[in-house]
Structures are given as C-alpha cells and as structure tokens.
Amino acid sequence: MQIGAHALVFTGTFDESGIRHAIERTKRAGFDLIEIPLMDPDAFDSGLAARVLADNELAVTASLGLTEQTDLSSEDPAIVAAGERTLERCLDHVATMGGEYLCGVIYSAMRKYQAPPSAAGIAHSAAALGRLADKARARGIHLALEVVNRYETNVINTARAGLGFLDQIANDNVSLHLDTYHMNIEESDQFSPVLDAGDRLGYVHIGESHRGYLGTGTVNFDELFRALARTGYDGPVVFESFSSAVVSPELSNTLGIWRNLWNDSDDLAAHANRFIRDHLRAVETLALH
C-alpha cells in the first residue's frame, strides 16, 4: 500500500516552481506518492514532473474533475468527445510521469447539477469510459471514479450507486475511488461502503469533514481503516486537504473553500502521514487479538 498526499496541500499553481515545491515537500513529509491534479492538461509539463519525481524517488498518480465543456455525461456528443480528448491527454501525462492511476470526477462535470442525470447522459459516460479504460490499460494505467457528494455531481454519490455505474461500463480496468469527506456526507457510515465495494475499490482519499487536520472533525476513521483491513485493500491511500491560503482563488470557489483551517502545509502533511500510518498499524494488530 502506498500512502500519498494531494499536491494541493502544498501549492495551487503547477508551473515549474509549483511542481518542484509540491513534489519536494511531499517527499519531505514522508509520503510514498503524490497525487497531481491535472487542472490544465494543455499547460502541464509532465516531462519536468517526471524528472523531479525521479530525483525525489516519489511515485505519482493524477486526478481531475471535468467541466461543463468536457462533461462525459452530457447529452451533446460534441461535449462528450471533448471530454474524451481531455482525458486522453491526461493519460499521456500519467504515462509520461510513470503513474498507474488516473482518478477523480472523470465521468461527469464536477459541479452542482440542477436535475438528475439523463439515461442518455449516463450511457454516453459509460461508453466513453469503456473506450478510455482500454486505452489506459494499454499504457499500464487504471481508472478510478471518485464517488463525491450531491453538490459536486449527479451521477454517483454513494458506493452502491458507483457499483451500478461500473456495471454499465463493464470494463475491469475501471474501479471506484472512495473519499472519506464525501462518504461523511452521503453514506450511513465509513465501514459499509468499503465492504460493498470490495475488490472493486481501487483508490482512497483520506480527508476530514471540514478539510482540515485529520482527527479534528466528525469522520470515523477507525471504521474506515478497519474496513480497509477487512477487505485486504492494498491500493493508494491519499491525504487530501484544501486551504484558501494555498489553492488558487478559482479552485477555492469551485470547491467551496470559504475559510482557512490551516496555514502550515508542512505541519499538516507530516501530521497526516503519521495519522494514516498509525491507523494502518493499529488495525494490523487486530490480528493478534
């Protein structure tokens, strides 16, 4: 299992300086990998990122949320095609960096919808993801669909809904991506969704209910880590937290980061690394009971 941190813990910009800063600070905090958000695939320098990752002996994953102009769940074939092109470009970046996962809200736009998804939109998204999954497989990359709350998509808000959507895609190179922040809003607990997902869980985000320091909110992490141990989960576990002092104003608006819960990225990240590893070790000892 690799323990990682989201790059937005350290920077909101991904020019050369931002890439170096995020990777070096992630390594310094003790993590195994960094998750890099591909917010602007056309401008991102994955070649540079690959070199800095190698220098720091750090693994990488990548994520993004689609926009209204690239929404795979749109009824407009032109918008769906634009989304596929964007995700293919992201696969190029992941391959260049040597990563094995592309995750996030890659099945719809990441926004508040005003109506449920249409059957046509769901079919468009499932078909596009099936095609993309085959292209990803050829590059050694796995797709993971992040289950997020009702204010960020209308397609999959719970693990069970996500499993139903995976059935429509019918491609074993696509799995679920669960996030404790979103689970805390939409699920009944942190235990059952992990068991429901079983071996179709491919990626995990660890985030507190208020996006701040782990253990200071309402997420029941004991349930989550016991469930991961029960199912034998061995994929990436990535810490995610956002501060209005770090991320860009545009992204702060998208994610609703209206207040700042921390101002020291290094301290926050080091604490998260210890918190996650301590919980994983604690559940390992249950085998001795």
Secondary structure, DSSP 4 states (H G I P E B T S, - for coil): --EEEEGGGT-S--SHHHHHHHHHHHHHTT-SEEEEE-SSTTT--HHHHHHHHHHHT-EEEEEEEE-GGG-TT-S-HHHHHHHHHHHHHHHHHHHHHT--EEEEEEEEESS--SSPPPHHHHHHHHHHHHHHHHHHHTTT-EEEEE---TTT-SS--SHHHHHHHHHHH--TTEEEEEEHHHHHHHSS-SSHHHHHHGGGEEEEEE--TTSSSTTSSS--HHHHHHHHHHHT--S-EEE----TTTS-HHHHHHHT--S-S-S-HHHHHHHHHHHHHHHHHHHHGGGG-
